[in-house]
Amino acid sequence: MSTVVVTGAAGRVGRRVLPALAGADTIDRVVGLDVVGQSVRGAETAVCDLVTDELKPTLEGADVVVHLASAFRPERDGLDSAQVDMTATRRLLEAAGAVGVEKVVLLSSAMVYGAWADNPIPISEAARLRPNPEFSYGVYKTEVERLADEWRTEHPGTKVVVLRPTTAIARGETSWVARTLRAAAAINIGDEEPPVQFLHLDDLASAIELAVVADLEGAYNVAPDGWVGSDDVRELDGRTPRVRLPENTAGRLTDIGWRHRLAPTPPGILPYTRYPWVVANDHLRAAGWTPQNTNEETYVDGYRARPWAMMSSHRRQQLALGGAALVVAGAVAGTAALVRGLRRR
């Protein structure tokens, strides 16, 4: 019998994890923490701010802490939220060590491997972490893993389980990363396109549950079996219109678009649409996890078909040309604004 504390319990992953843990035979008590109040049958819930509240009393008696909470929203506040998350993670680990927590389950991302031309297909947990330096999300998740590794070293006898999911979605629930990747896929910067993966949030929740109740330790990729080609994704999406641009031009346009809030594509995202970063799931499968949804099933469930799914190919071409014109116009407007600002200075 054990006590499990879950942060981020009101989030899209936490809402699935908390009921599952509350129904597990081997768990005696489940406590869900979030800045948003909620009610979950079979679990205790509490409003808690990991950055400002005293955490030791809250974690007292906990055997396992599952850290799902994240305030990372660069589309709203730049990189300030990354620092908030780092502070919250550091404080949580310090409190967990002080009260004698036996295991910490940490949610990371497969993006910590980076998207590089020489990546193996698929990537195993043995690969070193090398996120693309321009992409803040991958860098931030790598830093969170570093904090957890240091904490484990300082607390011998404790266990840390790091889960690295690929793009996780479900009907009506997508993260900003998933939305960004979908938007960036409209820009074609290479002759070959990498395979992609889509993990259902229900399967991610079951992986987290296994990490809590089973004797696991270390890093585990979380992904469906295999992967799907980019062409197949566009077929599922209704043959998305795409704009072909040189890589340098596309990079400058995404930077300008992000800086001036003209586009949802942050700097550094384009390599994740050009180079492979699909991951192997055999390590987690060997531990007893089985995904219930394929890449294709998850994509169809998680994304609504584009309006052009029923359009003719000629009309799609017209939309693609129109989209290219808008991208160029936005870039010109952004550049002009920068020039005017420099002249005023």
Residue, then its C-alpha position, 0 to 999 in steps of 0.5 A: m500500500s502506498t501514497v502517491v502525489v500527482t502535480g498538474a492533476a487538473g491538466r490534460v494528462g493529470r485528468r487521466v492519470l488521477p482516476a487510474l491511480a485512484g483505482a489501482d489496487t496497490i495504491d492506498r491514497v492518491v493526492g492531486l495537486d494543481v493551481v486549479g481546484q477539482s474533484v476526482r472520485g477516489a482521490e484527494t485534491a488540493v490547490c497548490d502552487l509549486v512556486t510559492d507554497e510550502l511543499k513539505p507538509t503536502l508531501e509528508g507521507a508520500d511514497v511516490v511523486v508524479h510531476l506532470a505540472s508545467a506552466f511552459r507557454p512560450e507563445r504567451d510569455g516568451l521564456d519566462s514560463a520556463q524559468v517558472d517551471m524550473t523553479a517549481t521542479r527544483r522546489l518539488l525535488e527538494a521537498a521530496g528529498a526532505v520527506g523521504v519520497e522513494k520514487v519520482v516519476l518525471l514527464s519529459s519529452a522525446m524532443v530532448y534527443g533533438a532532430w538531426a540528420d544523423n539520428p537513428i530510426p528509431i532512437s533508443e534511450a541509450a542515445r545522448l540528449r542533444p536538443n536543437p539549441e534554438f528550440s527552447y522547449g527541448v532545451y528546457k526539458t533537458e535541463v529538467e532531466r538534469l535537475a532530476d539526475e542530480w537529485r537522484t545522485e544526492h539521494p541514494g536509495t531513491k528512484v527516478v523514472v523519466l518518461r519521454p513521450t513523443t507528440a501526445i494528443a487526443r480529441g479536443e486536447t492538443s499541446w502548444v507543441a502539437r499545434t506548432l508542429r502541425a503549423a510548421a508542417a505547412i513549410n517544406i524545406g527539404d527534399e525528404e521528410p521524416p517519419v512522425q509519431f502520434l501518441h494518444l493521451d490515454d496511452l501516455a496515462s497508462a505509461i505513467e500509471l505503470a511507472v508508478v506501480a511497477d519496479l521501474e527506474g531510469a528513462y523510458n521512451v513513450a510512443p506507439d508502435g512504429w511510425v507513419g510517413s509525412d505523406d500519409v499524415r497529409e492524406l489523413d489531413g486532407r492533403t495540406p497545402r504546403v509552401r516550398l522555401p529555402e531553409n535560410t528563408a524559412g528560418r528567418l520568416t519563422d523568427i520574424g513571425w514569432r517575434h511579431r506574433l504573426a505566426p505560431t512557429p517558434p525559432g528552432i521548430l523547423p528541424y523537427t519537421r525536416y529531420p527524424w526524431v522518432v523513438a523506440n518503445d521496446h524498453l517500456r513494452a518490455a516492462g509491461w506497457t502496451p499502447q492501445n492506439t496506432n499513430e494513424e488512429t491517434y492522429v485522426d482522433g486528435y486533429r480535426a480534418r482541415p477544411w480543404a479535405m474535400m477540395s480539389s487539387h487545383r483549389r489546394q494549389q490556389l490556397a498554397l499560393g495564397g498562403a505563400a503570399l501571406v507568409v511573405a507579406g507578414a515577413v515584409a511587414g515585420t522587417a519594415a517594423l524592425v527597420r522603422g524601430l532602428r531608425r527611431r533609435 
